[in-house]
Amino acid sequence: MSPETEQTKTFVSLYRRAFKEYGASALWSSSPVPEPTCEDALAITLSLRVEGDLNARRLAEQIEKACRAAV
């Protein structure tokens, strides 16, 4: 598997985890997409930071890091 594919799998996994763990509390104004892009993943990070707890903020940081690595 190429590094690019691995990084894509990483941010997709983190994106899905964010909705599973924080969908009702921090991501209530967003809807998950079936095949998220890096832009979709980055779009939820602000909500995670503002509406979520410290763990949500850390998850936002992980999503941003994974998206940077995928570019």
N, C-alpha and C positions, 0 to 999 in steps of 0.2 A: 504494500500500500504506500502511495506517495505521501510525503510530509504534508502536502497541501490538503489531501483528502483526510488525513488524520486530524489536522487543525479544523477542518470543516466539521468533522464529526464531534470535535470537542465543543465548539460553540453551539452547535445544534443540541447537544446533550445538555449543556448549561442552560440554554434557552428553555428547553422542555422542563428542566428541573425548577427553573424560576416560576413557571406557571403552575407546576405541581405544588410547590411549597408556598408561593406568595400570590397566587392568582386572585384569591378573594380579598386579601388584605392590602397588597401593594399594587397589584396589576388589574384592579377592578375595572379600569377604564380602557383596557386593551383586550384584544382577542388573539389567541394564539393562531398562527398560520401553520398549515400542515408541513410545508417545506420552507423553513425560515432561511433567509439570507443573512449575511453579516449585518446588513442595514436593519433588518427586522430585529435582530438580537440587540444591536446598539440602541434601537428605539425604546426599549424597555428599561434601559439602565437608569435613566433619570427617575423614573417612577420607583424603581427599587431603592434608589438612594433617598428619595424624599419621603415615600410612604412606608418603606420597610424599616426593619430594625438593623442592628449592626451586622448581623449575618447576611441580610439582604444586600447591604452595602458591599460586603466582601464578595458576594456572588456577582454583583454588578462589575466589580473590578476584575474578577476572573473572566467574565464575558468580554469585557473590553480587551483584556490581554489576549484572549483566544482569537478575537477578531483581528487584532493587529498582526498576530502571527499568521493568520490565514491570507493576508493580503500579499 
